[in-house]
Amino acid sequence: MKQNQQQMLNYVNSVSFAVTEANLYLDTHPCDQEALDYFRHYNKLRGKALKEYADAYGPLTLDTNSNCSDTWEWVQNPWPWQTGGDC
């Protein structure tokens, strides 16, 4: 089932939250192998989700702005909190 933009953004936010929380935990528990595996798993899901979102709706982060074109497209699409763009 194809997700709409809001569903994709919610998923990106969910996996990003998991990555951030695992990152904070690992800052104080760097030898916790289970936490490191958790971080790696969700970081991989986050990267995939960001790429899929960027392919469908434009990049959310600079590192997903990989479209090689003649213009800087980072600012061409509406931001996720906007309903439309003027470009």
DRENLO-820319 format. One record per residue: residue in one letter; x, y, z of N, C-alpha, C in turn. Coordinates in steps of 0.001 Angstrom, whole numbers, plus 500000, padded with zeros to 6 digits. Layout:
! DRENLO-820319
@tinu->A n.c1->X n.c2->Y n.c3->Z ca.c1->X ca.c2->Y ca.c3->Z c.c1->X c.c2->Y c.c3->Z .
...
! end
This chain:
! DRENLO-820319
@tinu->M n.c1->500835 n.c2->498822 n.c3->500000 ca.c1->500000 ca.c2->500000 ca.c3->500000 c.c1->500884 c.c2->501247 c.c3->500000 .
@tinu->K n.c1->500630 n.c2->502127 n.c3->499077 ca.c1->501409 ca.c2->503360 ca.c3->498995 c.c1->500925 c.c2->504351 c.c3->500048 .
@tinu->Q n.c1->501871 n.c2->504937 n.c3->500747 ca.c1->501536 ca.c2->505892 ca.c3->501797 c.c1->501423 c.c2->507292 c.c3->501216 .
@tinu->N n.c1->500560 n.c2->508096 n.c3->501823 ca.c1->500489 ca.c2->509485 ca.c3->501395 c.c1->501594 c.c2->510274 c.c3->502099 .
@tinu->Q n.c1->501700 n.c2->511551 n.c3->501765 ca.c1->502792 ca.c2->512363 ca.c3->502290 c.c1->502775 c.c2->512430 c.c3->503818 .
@tinu->Q n.c1->501614 n.c2->512633 n.c3->504421 ca.c1->501537 ca.c2->512744 ca.c3->505875 c.c1->501922 c.c2->511433 c.c3->506551 .
@tinu->Q n.c1->501504 n.c2->510311 n.c3->505992 ca.c1->501860 ca.c2->509011 ca.c3->506560 c.c1->503363 c.c2->508782 c.c3->506481 .
@tinu->M n.c1->503949 n.c2->509155 n.c3->505335 ca.c1->505396 ca.c2->508995 ca.c3->505187 c.c1->506143 c.c2->509892 c.c3->506176 .
@tinu->L n.c1->505677 n.c2->511122 n.c3->506336 ca.c1->506324 ca.c2->512045 ca.c3->507261 c.c1->506199 c.c2->511538 c.c3->508700 .
@tinu->N n.c1->505055 n.c2->510995 n.c3->509059 ca.c1->504882 ca.c2->510423 ca.c3->510397 c.c1->505845 c.c2->509262 c.c3->510626 .
@tinu->Y n.c1->506037 n.c2->508439 n.c3->509609 ca.c1->506962 ca.c2->507317 ca.c3->509737 c.c1->508403 c.c2->507824 c.c3->509889 .
@tinu->V n.c1->508784 n.c2->508806 n.c3->509087 ca.c1->510122 ca.c2->509396 ca.c3->509207 c.c1->510321 c.c2->509934 c.c3->510620 .
@tinu->N n.c1->509328 n.c2->510622 n.c3->511138 ca.c1->509430 ca.c2->511159 ca.c3->512503 c.c1->509557 c.c2->510054 c.c3->513536 .
@tinu->S n.c1->508819 n.c2->508971 n.c3->513364 ca.c1->508872 ca.c2->507857 ca.c3->514315 c.c1->510245 c.c2->507199 c.c3->514356 .
@tinu->V n.c1->510776 n.c2->506868 n.c3->513192 ca.c1->512086 ca.c2->506210 ca.c3->513183 c.c1->513188 c.c2->507187 c.c3->513568 .
@tinu->S n.c1->513020 n.c2->508470 n.c3->513255 ca.c1->514003 ca.c2->509473 ca.c3->513677 c.c1->514019 c.c2->509602 c.c3->515193 .
@tinu->F n.c1->512854 n.c2->509541 n.c3->515821 ca.c1->512769 ca.c2->509583 ca.c3->517280 c.c1->513504 c.c2->508393 c.c3->517883 .
@tinu->A n.c1->513283 n.c2->507205 n.c3->517325 ca.c1->513950 ca.c2->506002 ca.c3->517833 c.c1->515473 c.c2->506137 c.c3->517716 .
@tinu->V n.c1->515945 n.c2->506681 n.c3->516605 ca.c1->517385 ca.c2->506862 ca.c3->516390 c.c1->517954 c.c2->507865 c.c3->517396 .
@tinu->T n.c1->517258 n.c2->508964 n.c3->517591 ca.c1->517736 ca.c2->509988 ca.c3->518524 c.c1->517784 c.c2->509460 c.c3->519953 .
@tinu->E n.c1->516747 n.c2->508755 n.c3->520364 ca.c1->516717 ca.c2->508205 ca.c3->521720 c.c1->517823 c.c2->507159 c.c3->521919 .
@tinu->A n.c1->518018 n.c2->506312 n.c3->520922 ca.c1->519095 ca.c2->505319 ca.c3->521015 c.c1->520453 c.c2->506011 c.c3->521067 .
@tinu->N n.c1->520607 n.c2->507063 n.c3->520296 ca.c1->521848 ca.c2->507829 ca.c3->520291 c.c1->522134 c.c2->508390 c.c3->521683 .
@tinu->L n.c1->521123 n.c2->508978 n.c3->522296 ca.c1->521301 ca.c2->509537 ca.c3->523641 c.c1->521649 c.c2->508449 c.c3->524659 .
@tinu->Y n.c1->520991 n.c2->507323 n.c3->524557 ca.c1->521280 ca.c2->506210 ca.c3->525463 c.c1->522718 c.c2->505719 c.c3->525270 .
@tinu->L n.c1->523121 n.c2->505586 n.c3->524016 ca.c1->524474 ca.c2->505094 ca.c3->523734 c.c1->525551 c.c2->506067 c.c3->524192 .
@tinu->D n.c1->525203 n.c2->507345 n.c3->524303 ca.c1->526174 ca.c2->508315 ca.c3->524825 c.c1->526602 c.c2->507961 c.c3->526249 .
@tinu->T n.c1->525702 n.c2->507334 n.c3->527007 ca.c1->526023 ca.c2->506979 ca.c3->528392 c.c1->526234 c.c2->505479 c.c3->528592 .
@tinu->H n.c1->525915 n.c2->504676 n.c3->527580 ca.c1->526076 ca.c2->503223 ca.c3->527651 c.c1->526706 c.c2->502708 c.c3->526344 .
@tinu->P n.c1->527917 n.c2->503150 n.c3->526041 ca.c1->528513 ca.c2->502846 ca.c3->524732 c.c1->528827 c.c2->501371 c.c3->524492 .
@tinu->C n.c1->528830 n.c2->500566 n.c3->525496 ca.c1->529160 ca.c2->499147 ca.c3->525324 c.c1->527930 c.c2->498250 c.c3->525273 .
@tinu->D n.c1->526747 n.c2->498819 n.c3->525263 ca.c1->525502 ca.c2->498041 ca.c3->525228 c.c1->525263 c.c2->497563 c.c3->523798 .
@tinu->Q n.c1->525601 n.c2->496321 n.c3->523528 ca.c1->525519 ca.c2->495776 ca.c3->522175 c.c1->524084 c.c2->495741 c.c3->521651 .
@tinu->E n.c1->523142 n.c2->495425 n.c3->522522 ca.c1->521740 ca.c2->495386 ca.c3->522109 c.c1->521262 c.c2->496778 c.c3->521681 .
@tinu->A n.c1->521667 n.c2->497799 n.c3->522416 ca.c1->521306 ca.c2->499168 ca.c3->522058 c.c1->521975 c.c2->499589 c.c3->520760 .
@tinu->L n.c1->523205 n.c2->499174 n.c3->520559 ca.c1->523910 ca.c2->499490 ca.c3->519319 c.c1->523232 c.c2->498826 c.c3->518127 .
@tinu->D n.c1->522803 n.c2->497580 n.c3->518289 ca.c1->522070 ca.c2->496890 ca.c3->517223 c.c1->520744 c.c2->497598 c.c3->516932 .
@tinu->Y n.c1->520061 n.c2->498018 n.c3->517985 ca.c1->518805 ca.c2->498761 ca.c3->517856 c.c1->519040 c.c2->500050 c.c3->517072 .
@tinu->F n.c1->520086 n.c2->500791 n.c3->517458 ca.c1->520429 ca.c2->502036 ca.c3->516771 c.c1->520694 c.c2->501787 c.c3->515291 .
@tinu->R n.c1->521504 n.c2->500800 n.c3->514999 ca.c1->521845 ca.c2->500503 ca.c3->513596 c.c1->520604 c.c2->500136 c.c3->512785 .
@tinu->H n.c1->519729 n.c2->499330 n.c3->513379 ca.c1->518508 ca.c2->498909 ca.c3->512695 c.c1->517624 c.c2->500117 c.c3->512352 .
@tinu->Y n.c1->517360 n.c2->500940 n.c3->513345 ca.c1->516474 ca.c2->502090 ca.c3->513110 c.c1->517142 c.c2->503186 c.c3->512293 .
@tinu->N n.c1->518446 n.c2->503309 n.c3->512377 ca.c1->519151 ca.c2->504269 ca.c3->511542 c.c1->519058 c.c2->503863 c.c3->510067 .
@tinu->K n.c1->519129 n.c2->502571 n.c3->509812 ca.c1->518971 ca.c2->502076 ca.c3->508444 c.c1->517543 c.c2->502339 c.c3->507945 .
@tinu->L n.c1->516553 n.c2->502071 n.c3->508798 ca.c1->515166 ca.c2->502344 ca.c3->508418 c.c1->514955 c.c2->503833 c.c3->508166 .
@tinu->R n.c1->515577 n.c2->504675 n.c3->508992 ca.c1->515463 ca.c2->506128 ca.c3->508834 c.c1->516049 c.c2->506577 c.c3->507494 .
@tinu->G n.c1->517222 n.c2->506069 n.c3->507168 ca.c1->517840 ca.c2->506429 ca.c3->505894 c.c1->516972 c.c2->506039 c.c3->504711 .
@tinu->K n.c1->516406 n.c2->504853 n.c3->504765 ca.c1->515527 ca.c2->504387 ca.c3->503697 c.c1->514270 c.c2->505251 c.c3->503619 .
@tinu->A n.c1->513689 n.c2->505569 n.c3->504774 ca.c1->512476 ca.c2->506389 ca.c3->504806 c.c1->512743 c.c2->507795 c.c3->504271 .
@tinu->L n.c1->513880 n.c2->508380 n.c3->504652 ca.c1->514229 ca.c2->509708 ca.c3->504153 c.c1->514413 c.c2->509704 c.c3->502640 .
@tinu->K n.c1->515037 n.c2->508657 n.c3->502120 ca.c1->515226 ca.c2->508561 ca.c3->500678 c.c1->513887 c.c2->508408 c.c3->499952 .
@tinu->E n.c1->513029 n.c2->507556 n.c3->500479 ca.c1->511723 ca.c2->507360 ca.c3->499850 c.c1->510894 c.c2->508636 c.c3->499890 .
@tinu->Y n.c1->510943 n.c2->509346 n.c3->501014 ca.c1->510216 ca.c2->510608 ca.c3->501113 c.c1->510779 c.c2->511617 c.c3->500111 .
@tinu->A n.c1->512097 n.c2->511719 n.c3->500046 ca.c1->512733 ca.c2->512669 ca.c3->499123 c.c1->512382 c.c2->512350 c.c3->497674 .
@tinu->D n.c1->512359 n.c2->511083 n.c3->497329 ca.c1->512007 ca.c2->510697 ca.c3->495959 c.c1->510579 c.c2->511078 c.c3->495615 .
@tinu->A n.c1->509681 n.c2->510998 n.c3->496611 ca.c1->508272 ca.c2->511271 ca.c3->496352 c.c1->507903 c.c2->512746 c.c3->496508 .
@tinu->Y n.c1->508488 n.c2->513421 n.c3->497511 ca.c1->508022 ca.c2->514763 ca.c3->497854 c.c1->509115 c.c2->515812 c.c3->497973 .
@tinu->G n.c1->510348 n.c2->515436 n.c3->497814 ca.c1->511450 ca.c2->516372 ca.c3->497977 c.c1->512188 c.c2->516095 c.c3->499275 .
@tinu->P n.c1->513402 n.c2->516565 n.c3->499386 ca.c1->514254 ca.c2->516236 ca.c3->500532 c.c1->513809 c.c2->516910 c.c3->501828 .
@tinu->L n.c1->513944 n.c2->516176 n.c3->502924 ca.c1->513711 ca.c2->516719 ca.c3->504261 c.c1->515013 c.c2->517163 c.c3->504907 .
@tinu->T n.c1->516108 n.c2->516581 n.c3->504470 ca.c1->517425 ca.c2->516908 ca.c3->505006 c.c1->518369 c.c2->517161 c.c3->503850 .
@tinu->L n.c1->519428 n.c2->517898 n.c3->504114 ca.c1->520377 ca.c2->518195 ca.c3->503038 c.c1->521018 c.c2->516944 c.c3->502459 .
@tinu->D n.c1->521245 n.c2->515935 n.c3->503288 ca.c1->521893 ca.c2->514732 ca.c3->502782 c.c1->520964 c.c2->513891 c.c3->501904 .
@tinu->T n.c1->519676 n.c2->514215 n.c3->501858 ca.c1->518780 ca.c2->513522 ca.c3->500929 c.c1->518461 c.c2->514394 c.c3->499727 .
@tinu->N n.c1->519147 n.c2->515506 n.c3->499587 ca.c1->518984 ca.c2->516386 ca.c3->498435 c.c1->519970 c.c2->515965 c.c3->497352 .
@tinu->S n.c1->519778 n.c2->514753 n.c3->496849 ca.c1->520750 ca.c2->514180 ca.c3->495916 c.c1->520356 c.c2->514354 c.c3->494454 .
@tinu->N n.c1->519301 n.c2->515085 n.c3->494201 ca.c1->518861 ca.c2->515274 ca.c3->492830 c.c1->519900 c.c2->516097 c.c3->492073 .
@tinu->C n.c1->520482 n.c2->515517 n.c3->491072 ca.c1->521503 ca.c2->516199 ca.c3->490282 c.c1->520824 c.c2->516919 c.c3->489113 .
@tinu->S n.c1->520599 n.c2->518191 n.c3->489289 ca.c1->519983 ca.c2->518973 ca.c3->488228 c.c1->520726 c.c2->520290 c.c3->488104 .
@tinu->D n.c1->520223 n.c2->521140 n.c3->487254 ca.c1->520869 ca.c2->522420 ca.c3->487011 c.c1->520478 c.c2->523496 c.c3->488021 .
@tinu->T n.c1->519547 n.c2->523176 n.c3->488922 ca.c1->519123 ca.c2->524152 ca.c3->489917 c.c1->519214 c.c2->523545 c.c3->491315 .
@tinu->W n.c1->519264 n.c2->524422 n.c3->492298 ca.c1->519290 ca.c2->524001 ca.c3->493698 c.c1->517846 c.c2->523773 c.c3->494119 .
@tinu->E n.c1->517423 n.c2->522512 n.c3->494143 ca.c1->516031 ca.c2->522179 ca.c3->494359 c.c1->515631 c.c2->522118 c.c3->495820 .
@tinu->W n.c1->516560 n.c2->522278 n.c3->496724 ca.c1->516281 ca.c2->522201 ca.c3->498152 c.c1->515151 c.c2->523160 c.c3->498546 .
@tinu->V n.c1->515118 n.c2->524342 n.c3->497964 ca.c1->514119 ca.c2->525342 ca.c3->498330 c.c1->512948 c.c2->525416 c.c3->497355 .
@tinu->Q n.c1->512908 n.c2->524557 n.c3->496368 ca.c1->511866 ca.c2->524619 ca.c3->495358 c.c1->510553 c.c2->523978 c.c3->495797 .
@tinu->N n.c1->510613 n.c2->523001 n.c3->496684 ca.c1->509418 ca.c2->522294 ca.c3->497132 c.c1->508883 c.c2->522943 c.c3->498401 .
@tinu->P n.c1->507573 n.c2->522828 n.c3->498636 ca.c1->507046 ca.c2->523344 ca.c3->499906 c.c1->507601 c.c2->522537 c.c3->501072 .
@tinu->W n.c1->507800 n.c2->523194 n.c3->502195 ca.c1->508246 ca.c2->522514 ca.c3->503386 c.c1->507106 c.c2->521643 c.c3->503892 .
@tinu->P n.c1->507399 n.c2->520598 n.c3->504655 ca.c1->506346 ca.c2->519675 ca.c3->505098 c.c1->505185 c.c2->520353 c.c3->505820 .
@tinu->W n.c1->505432 n.c2->521476 n.c3->506484 ca.c1->504379 ca.c2->522152 ca.c3->507232 c.c1->503593 c.c2->523148 c.c3->506370 .
@tinu->Q n.c1->503988 n.c2->523303 n.c3->505120 ca.c1->503280 ca.c2->524189 ca.c3->504210 c.c1->502290 c.c2->523392 c.c3->503363 .
@tinu->T n.c1->501236 n.c2->524062 n.c3->502919 ca.c1->500255 ca.c2->523375 ca.c3->502068 c.c1->500563 c.c2->523561 c.c3->500602 .
@tinu->G n.c1->501425 n.c2->524458 n.c3->500260 ca.c1->501778 ca.c2->524678 ca.c3->498856 c.c1->502999 c.c2->525554 c.c3->498750 .
@tinu->G n.c1->503529 n.c2->525659 n.c3->497556 ca.c1->504715 ca.c2->526466 ca.c3->497329 c.c1->504470 c.c2->527508 c.c3->496260 .
@tinu->D n.c1->505334 n.c2->528485 n.c3->496208 ca.c1->505193 ca.c2->529569 ca.c3->495240 c.c1->506288 c.c2->529534 c.c3->494189 .
@tinu->C n.c1->506888 n.c2->528408 n.c3->493938 ca.c1->508012 ca.c2->528365 ca.c3->492991 c.c1->507596 c.c2->527795 c.c3->491666 .
! end
